[in-house]
């Protein structure tokens, strides 16, 4: 469980640093909130296409929320924490309700 949690944490830090830190913040400064958000959502949701339509649509909605949180707070940390909380709750819920999953 520790490896899983650390893996998600490091992975999602890079993800949020890329999408909200490197991409979103500079675009907001040059284009404004809505155009930067549209570009961010398009790219962010596109990365979720291989996981299916439902996840892609969910990523678009979450992308909007994370862009809004980043713009509101001026930092990627809140978006990062929200993303990690979602990933870990998903992992722990799957572990609890899927009898084929075990802790090693």
C-alpha positions in Angstrom: 0.0 0.0 0.0 2.9 2.3 0.8 4.4 1.7 -2.7 1.1 2.3 -4.3 0.5 5.6 -2.4 4.0 6.9 -3.1 3.8 5.9 -6.7 0.6 7.8 -7.2 1.9 10.8 -5.2 5.1 11.1 -7.3 3.3 10.4 -10.6 0.6 13.0 -9.9 3.0 15.6 -8.7 4.7 15.4 -12.2 1.3 15.4 -13.8 0.0 18.5 -12.0 3.4 20.2 -12.4 3.1 19.7 -16.1 -0.6 20.5 -16.7 -1.2 23.2 -14.2 2.3 24.5 -13.5 4.1 24.5 -16.8 1.2 24.7 -19.2 -1.7 26.4 -17.4 -0.1 29.2 -15.4 2.0 30.7 -18.3 -1.0 30.5 -20.6 -3.3 32.3 -18.1 -0.7 35.1 -18.0 -0.5 35.4 -21.8 -4.1 34.4 -22.9 -6.4 34.8 -19.9 -8.2 32.3 -17.8 -10.8 30.9 -20.3 -8.5 30.3 -23.3 -5.8 28.8 -21.1 -8.4 26.6 -19.4 -9.8 25.4 -22.8 -6.3 24.5 -24.0 -5.5 22.7 -20.7 -8.8 20.8 -20.7 -8.3 19.7 -24.3 -4.8 18.3 -23.6 -5.6 16.9 -20.2 -8.7 15.1 -21.3 -6.9 13.8 -24.4 -4.5 12.0 -22.2 -7.4 10.1 -20.7 -8.9 8.9 -24.1 -7.3 5.4 -23.8 -9.2 4.9 -20.6 -12.6 5.3 -22.3 -15.2 8.0 -23.0 -16.5 8.2 -19.4 -13.0 8.8 -18.0 -12.3 11.3 -20.8 -15.4 13.3 -19.9 -14.7 13.1 -16.2 -11.1 14.4 -16.9 -12.6 17.4 -18.7 -14.8 18.2 -15.8 -12.0 17.6 -13.3 -9.6 19.6 -15.5 -11.9 22.6 -15.3 -12.1 22.3 -11.5 -8.3 21.9 -11.1 -7.7 24.9 -13.4 -10.1 27.0 -11.4 -8.5 25.9 -8.1 -5.1 26.7 -9.5 -6.2 30.2 -10.7 -8.0 30.9 -7.4 -5.2 29.9 -5.1 -2.2 30.8 -7.3 -0.6 27.4 -6.7 -0.7 23.9 -8.0 -0.7 22.3 -4.5 -4.5 22.3 -4.0 -5.0 20.7 -7.5 -2.2 18.2 -6.6 -3.8 17.2 -3.3 -7.3 16.8 -4.8 -5.8 14.6 -7.6 -3.9 12.5 -5.1 -6.9 12.1 -2.8 -9.0 10.9 -5.7 -6.4 8.4 -6.9 -5.7 7.0 -3.4 -9.4 6.8 -2.5 -10.0 4.9 -5.8 -7.1 2.5 -5.0 -8.3 1.8 -1.5 -11.9 1.4 -2.6 -10.8 -1.1 -5.2 -8.8 -3.0 -2.6 -11.7 -3.1 -0.2 -14.4 -4.2 -2.7 -12.4 -6.4 -5.1 -11.7 -9.8 -3.5 -9.1 -10.6 -6.2 -6.9 -7.7 -4.9 -4.6 -8.4 -2.0 -2.0 -6.5 0.0 1.5 -7.9 -0.3 
